[in-house]
Amino acid sequence: MSVAWSPDGRYLLASARPFDNALRSRLVLFDLSTGSTHPLLDSPATVTHELSPVWSPDGVWIAVASTRGAGGQRIYKVHPDGLPLTAIRAGGEDGWPRWRR
């Protein structure tokens, strides 16, 4: 499991495996001010992993590694509300999300 705190400390993102399928992982957003939780992305069954969430330093974006479709692992960016999901680049051996200033 990987976790990431938002820069303002209000949210926690965790990559978790659902009870019904241990071979998949999903990103879950925890709102610590309200105690609510929900999946970050609306992911189809073809997605096997959502991994290594990283918040941008300003908290506007979240970068995530994900396997979606036939293209293998790619890096995506998404706002904390889950939209829009935008592919940034293909993954690869060092294909883990990170932000540069």
C-alpha positions in Angstrom: 0.0 0.0 0.0 1.2 3.5 -0.8 -0.1 6.7 0.8 0.3 10.4 0.2 -0.7 13.4 2.3 -2.1 16.5 0.6 0.2 19.5 1.1 -2.5 21.2 3.3 -2.8 18.0 5.4 -6.6 17.8 4.8 -6.6 14.6 2.6 -4.9 11.3 2.6 -4.6 9.2 -0.6 -4.1 5.5 -0.3 -3.6 2.8 -2.9 -5.6 -0.1 -1.5 -6.6 -3.6 -2.7 -10.4 -4.3 -2.6 -11.6 -7.3 -0.7 -13.2 -8.8 -3.7 -10.0 -8.8 -5.9 -6.5 -8.8 -4.3 -4.9 -8.6 -7.8 -6.2 -5.0 -8.3 -5.4 -1.8 -6.4 -7.5 1.4 -6.3 -6.8 4.9 -5.0 -9.0 5.9 -2.1 -9.3 9.6 -1.0 -9.8 10.2 2.7 -11.1 13.6 3.7 -9.8 14.0 7.2 -11.9 17.0 8.0 -15.2 15.2 7.3 -14.2 11.6 7.8 -15.6 10.7 4.4 -13.9 8.3 1.9 -14.4 7.7 -1.8 -12.5 6.2 -4.7 -10.4 8.9 -6.5 -11.1 7.5 -10.0 -14.0 5.8 -11.6 -12.0 2.9 -12.9 -13.3 0.2 -15.3 -12.7 -3.4 -14.6 -9.8 -3.4 -17.2 -7.7 -1.3 -14.8 -5.5 -3.5 -12.7 -3.5 -1.0 -10.7 -3.5 2.6 -9.4 -0.2 3.1 -7.6 2.1 5.6 -6.0 0.0 8.7 -5.7 2.0 11.9 -5.5 0.5 15.4 -4.8 1.8 18.4 -6.7 3.5 20.9 -4.3 0.5 23.3 -4.7 -2.1 20.5 -4.1 -3.8 21.2 -7.5 -2.9 17.9 -9.1 -2.2 14.3 -8.2 0.1 12.1 -10.3 -0.5 8.4 -10.3 0.9 5.3 -12.0 -1.9 3.2 -13.5 -2.4 0.3 -15.9 -5.3 1.2 -18.1 -6.1 -0.6 -21.3 -3.5 -2.3 -23.4 -0.8 0.3 -23.1 0.8 -1.0 -19.9 1.7 1.3 -17.1 1.4 5.0 -17.7 1.6 8.1 -15.6 -1.6 10.2 -15.3 -2.5 13.5 -13.6 -5.8 14.2 -12.1 -7.4 16.9 -9.8 -8.5 15.8 -6.3 -12.1 15.6 -7.5 -11.1 12.8 -9.9 -11.4 14.9 -13.1 -10.0 15.2 -15.7 -7.7 12.2 -15.9 -4.9 13.0 -18.3 -2.1 10.7 -19.5 1.3 12.3 -19.1 3.7 9.7 -20.4 4.4 6.0 -20.6 5.7 4.2 -17.5 8.7 2.0 -17.8 11.3 0.9 -15.2 11.5 4.4 -13.7 7.9 5.2 -14.6 6.9 6.3 -11.1 5.2 9.6 -10.6 7.1 12.6 -9.2 6.9 16.4 -9.5 9.6 18.8 -10.3 9.6 22.4 -9.2 
